[in-house]
């Protein structure tokens, strides 16, 4: 697997990975089928010749009442107190943290160890706004994407919000 120059003089690249028939599913992952003209589509991870580049599949902004420092503490030091792990989930590790402005978690799912969940925290009046981004280089099928989006929105908009609103 890899990429090669398309040879058309326009600097386009073409995946050399064997193509699967459109709509084929393997291991619960999206199957990729190249454009009939050999040009990768905009949603293909082979765009510009980058195989398995992480793709942002969820982005949501939540407005929370507590200030940024409080949300940062909850996302880094108090995860055990508010995040209820479901079957096949593991406690995320804090991969990166910039006090009161950014937290990056490792994956919640051992089956997708390269997933990343990034929280950008910004002041918003007396509280803050938290932008959640989930990215992965191995996306699940459409149903799986919907389930992960729902899970992450519930964790932040439900569990985290309830915790910080009641714990002060």
N, C-alpha and C positions, 0 to 999 in steps of 0.2 A: 504494500500500500504506500501511496505517496502522491506526488503531483508532478506534472510535467508542463512545460510551456506548450500552449496550444499551437504555436507555430504560425499564427495568423498575423503576427506583427503588431498586435494591439496589447501585448503584455498580459493576456489572459492566461489563467492556469486551469488545467483539467486534472481531476482526480484520476489516479491510475488504479483505484480500488475497484474490485469487481462490482458491477451494478446489480442491485436486486430489483425485481419487478416492482413497479409502482404499487403501493398499498401492501406490500409484503411486510410482515412483522416477524422479527426474530428476537427472542429473549425479552419480549415486552418493550423493546426499544424501537424508535422510529426508523424505518428503512429509508435510505436515501437513494434516489434515482436521478442520474444526471439529465440535464436538459437535452433534448434531441440534437441540439446544435453543439453540444459539448461545453456549454457555458454553465458554471455552477449557479444555482439560484441564490437569491438574497438570504434565504433562510438555511442554506446548506453550510455545514461547518467547513466545507472545502473552499468557500469563497476566499479569493485572493491566495489560495494555495495553503491554507492553514487547516490541517486535519486536527480534529478533536479540540478546537478552540472553545473555551467556555462561552456559553450563550446565556444571556439574562432571560429567564423565562417567567419571572415574577418581579413586579415592582409595585409597591403600594406605600402610600404615605398615611401615617396615623398621627393624629393630633392628640397629645396626652397632657393632662393637667400639671403633673410635676415638672420641675425644672430639669434641664439637661443632665446635671450632675447626678440626680436621683435615678434617672433612667439608665445612665451609664453604669452606676453601681448595681442596679438590678440585672442588667445584661451581662455583667462580668463576675460579680461576687455572690449574687443571690439567686442564681438560676435554679438551684435545687429547691428553693422555697416556693417557686411559682410555676415552673414548667413541669407539667405532668407528662411523663414519657409514655407513649403508646407502645403496643407490641411492635417489635422490630425497629425501635428507635434507641439511640444511645445519647447520653448527655453530650452536648457539643463542647468542644474545646474553644477557648478564646485564642484565635490565631493572631489577632492584631487588635490593639486598643489605643485610641488617642483620647485621653480624658475629656469627657463631656461632649465629644463630637463624632467619634466613630468606633464601632465594634465590628469585628469580623469573626464569625463562628465557623468551625469545621462542620461537616455534614451531620445531620441528625440520623442518617441512614447508612449503616455499614455496607449496604449493597451499592451505594453511590459515594464512595469515600472522597472523591474529588469535588463534590458539591461545595459551594461556598454560600454563606448567608451573611450579607453585609447590612449593617444598620448605620445610617447617617443620621446624627442627632443635631438638630438646630433649634435655637431659641425661637419661641413662637408666643409672643405676649408674656404672660406669667408662667406659661408651661413650655412645651416643646413640640416639635414635629419630628417624627421618626420615619425615615424612608427605608423600607426593607427591600433588598434585592437578593433574589435567589438565582445563582448561576450554576450551570453544570456543563460538562463536556459530554455527558451521556444522558440525553433527555429521555424520559419515559414516553409512552404514547400519550395521546391527547387526554385520555381519561386520567392517567397518572399525573400529568401536569396540573390538571384541575384539582386533583386530590391534594397535591403538595401545596398549591396556592391556598386552598381552603385551610389546610393544616397550619400554615405559617400565619395567615391572617387571624385565625382563631387564637394562636399562641400569643401574638402581639396585641391584637385588638380585644381579646377576651382575657386570657390568663394574666398577661403582664399588666394590662390596664386595671383589672380587679385587684391585683397584688399591690401595685403602687398607690392606688386610690385608697385602699384600706390600711396599709402599713405606714403611710405618710412618708 
